[in-house]
Amino acid sequence: MSIQHHKCLIIGSGPAGYTAAVYASRANLSPVLYTGKEPGGQLMITTDVENYPGYPDGVNGPQMMDDFQKQAARFGTDIRYEMITKVDFSGKPHKVWTESDEEIHADTVIIATGASAKWLGLESEKKFSDNGGVSACAVCDGFFYKGMDVAVVGGGDTAAEEALYLSNLCPTVHMLVRRDEMRASQIMQNRVKNKENIIVHWNSETDEILGDTEVEAMRIVNNKTNEKTEIPIKGFFVAIGHKPNTGIFKEWITLDDVGYIKTAADSTKTNVEGVFACGDAQDSMYRQAVTAAGTGCMSALEAERYLGEVGII
Ligand SMILES: Cc1cc2nc3c(=O)[nH]c(=O)nc-3n(C[C@H](O)[C@H](O)[C@H](O)COP(=O)(O)OP(=O)(O)OC[C@H]3O[C@@H](n4cnc5c(N)ncnc54)[C@H](O)[C@@H]3O)c2cc1C
């Protein structure tokens, strides 16, 4: 099989990958985009997206990603429904392999492989996760629970941030912390403690999320005393961390402790020349569709400038 060579290869088909594809196609880079196992990315599993600009009435997640895909295709992006399973960034051109073991060479690679939320692993969590009251993103879904009592699981900075965000929308936020202290930074802990409507339940874990078709309550268990308590809530937010989908790059690309790709300040450049990273794979801070699209745009513009600088275009 002959080895294909492309100027720009994009890995991932969420908001970051498709936005990079729109910009790269319109810049005449003839990009090839590999969708991976989840064409459309994380938004394919949600119904209402109400915070993406340009949709005044909100939009269904899969519909929005279908629009992204069509826009990238309209400008000629070559969209391929396969995974990238291996990369070699040791020299130029960059090499990648698809799941059907095809070797592809590329002058620039844009990594847009996203991240996945970690879940507790409860059956009830799955049952209610499709807009039934369980979420892993307060900024995305908190608004739907305005005026209702909610819970946040976790004791790190993300959990503290989610609890604080929800405390401005909801009468009471119950925070479940597994230990008798939080992992969150002192400043975040202080902010949580100073919020009167956040109740921290120490040494507490989720025993069950209760309800018929929607969340109505949670049963928590104190892991010191084994005492179980039922608390009425409408929204249950899991904030125990995310796992960036960056395993195949770790030999070549500098990652942080969690696995997020490190990029240069104000840029999507990685430590490897000609390799750029955008979206949730490099963003532990915002993790929103609009920020993923924004950094996807940056990656394509930076790839185009790089190709010009090295004389390829
Ligand atoms: C349930 C839910 C609801 C959400 N609601 C909102 C909301 O209302 N508003 C909002 O702004 N944000 C929301 N978010 C967050 C938003 O979905 C993400 O911030 C956004 O999707 C990140 O985009 P991305 O392109 O970086 O990655 P992702 O959307 O995670 O896409 C990653 C892509 O990479 C592909 N991929 C991974 N590995 C490989 C590989 N090896 N080879 C090829 N492809 C690969 C995957 O198949 C996927 O297509 C929500 C998230 C979830 C889970």
PDBQT file of the ligand as one rigid body, heavy atoms in Angstrom, charges set to zero:
ROOT
HETATM    1  C1  LIG A 401     -23.071  15.404  28.369  1.00  0.00    +0.000 C 
HETATM    2  C2  LIG A 401     -22.261  16.623  27.993  1.00  0.00    +0.000 A 
HETATM    3  C3  LIG A 401     -22.906  17.825  27.809  1.00  0.00    +0.000 A 
HETATM    4  C4  LIG A 401     -22.184  18.957  27.443  1.00  0.00    +0.000 A 
HETATM    5  N1  LIG A 401     -22.862  20.116  27.250  1.00  0.00    +0.000 NA
HETATM    6  C5  LIG A 401     -22.185  21.212  26.831  1.00  0.00    +0.000 A 
HETATM    7  C6  LIG A 401     -22.876  22.424  26.569  1.00  0.00    +0.000 A 
HETATM    8  O1  LIG A 401     -24.103  22.523  26.739  1.00  0.00    +0.000 OA
HETATM    9  N2  LIG A 401     -22.138  23.470  26.137  1.00  0.00    +0.000 N 
HETATM   10  C7  LIG A 401     -20.780  23.412  25.958  1.00  0.00    +0.000 A 
HETATM   11  O2  LIG A 401     -20.170  24.396  25.535  1.00  0.00    +0.000 OA
HETATM   12  N3  LIG A 401     -20.111  22.289  26.228  1.00  0.00    +0.000 NA
HETATM   13  C8  LIG A 401     -20.774  21.192  26.654  1.00  0.00    +0.000 A 
HETATM   14  N4  LIG A 401     -20.086  20.045  26.942  1.00  0.00    +0.000 N 
HETATM   15  C9  LIG A 401     -18.619  20.058  26.807  1.00  0.00    +0.000 C 
HETATM   16  C10 LIG A 401     -18.249  19.928  25.332  1.00  0.00    +0.000 C 
HETATM   17  O3  LIG A 401     -18.895  18.800  24.806  1.00  0.00    +0.000 OA
HETATM   18  C11 LIG A 401     -16.737  19.807  25.150  1.00  0.00    +0.000 C 
HETATM   19  O4  LIG A 401     -16.087  20.909  25.756  1.00  0.00    +0.000 OA
HETATM   20  C12 LIG A 401     -16.377  19.757  23.685  1.00  0.00    +0.000 C 
HETATM   21  O5  LIG A 401     -17.067  18.714  23.028  1.00  0.00    +0.000 OA
HETATM   22  C13 LIG A 401     -14.871  19.558  23.492  1.00  0.00    +0.000 C 
HETATM   23  O6  LIG A 401     -14.628  19.496  22.133  1.00  0.00    +0.000 OA
HETATM   24  P1  LIG A 401     -13.351  18.763  21.538  1.00  0.00    +0.000 P 
HETATM   25  O7  LIG A 401     -13.461  18.953  20.061  1.00  0.00    +0.000 OA
HETATM   26  O8  LIG A 401     -12.142  19.240  22.219  1.00  0.00    +0.000 OA
HETATM   27  O9  LIG A 401     -13.461  17.238  21.927  1.00  0.00    +0.000 OA
HETATM   28  P2  LIG A 401     -14.623  16.136  21.909  1.00  0.00    +0.000 P 
HETATM   29  O10 LIG A 401     -15.967  16.708  21.689  1.00  0.00    +0.000 OA
HETATM   30  O11 LIG A 401     -14.374  15.351  23.148  1.00  0.00    +0.000 OA
HETATM   31  O12 LIG A 401     -14.255  15.250  20.637  1.00  0.00    +0.000 OA
HETATM   32  C14 LIG A 401     -13.113  14.462  20.622  1.00  0.00    +0.000 C 
HETATM   33  C15 LIG A 401     -13.050  13.761  19.311  1.00  0.00    +0.000 C 
HETATM   34  O13 LIG A 401     -11.796  13.079  19.190  1.00  0.00    +0.000 OA
HETATM   35  C16 LIG A 401     -12.021  11.803  18.633  1.00  0.00    +0.000 C 
HETATM   36  N5  LIG A 401     -10.874  10.970  18.994  1.00  0.00    +0.000 N 
HETATM   37  C17 LIG A 401     -10.402  10.651  20.222  1.00  0.00    +0.000 A 
HETATM   38  N6  LIG A 401      -9.338   9.843  20.117  1.00  0.00    +0.000 NA
HETATM   39  C18 LIG A 401      -9.117   9.656  18.784  1.00  0.00    +0.000 A 
HETATM   40  C19 LIG A 401      -8.168   8.919  18.011  1.00  0.00    +0.000 A 
HETATM   41  N7  LIG A 401      -7.214   8.197  18.607  1.00  0.00    +0.000 N 
HETATM   42  N8  LIG A 401      -8.258   8.939  16.670  1.00  0.00    +0.000 NA
HETATM   43  C20 LIG A 401      -9.219   9.680  16.047  1.00  0.00    +0.000 A 
HETATM   44  N9  LIG A 401     -10.130  10.414  16.719  1.00  0.00    +0.000 NA
HETATM   45  C21 LIG A 401     -10.083  10.394  18.071  1.00  0.00    +0.000 A 
HETATM   46  C22 LIG A 401     -13.347  11.365  19.193  1.00  0.00    +0.000 C 
HETATM   47  O14 LIG A 401     -13.926  10.335  18.386  1.00  0.00    +0.000 OA
HETATM   48  C23 LIG A 401     -14.121  12.684  19.108  1.00  0.00    +0.000 C 
HETATM   49  O15 LIG A 401     -14.653  12.842  17.829  1.00  0.00    +0.000 OA
HETATM   50  C24 LIG A 401     -20.780  18.898  27.302  1.00  0.00    +0.000 A 
HETATM   51  C25 LIG A 401     -20.115  17.677  27.510  1.00  0.00    +0.000 A 
HETATM   52  C26 LIG A 401     -20.846  16.556  27.848  1.00  0.00    +0.000 A 
HETATM   53  C27 LIG A 401     -20.122  15.258  28.064  1.00  0.00    +0.000 C 
ENDROOT
TORSDOF 0
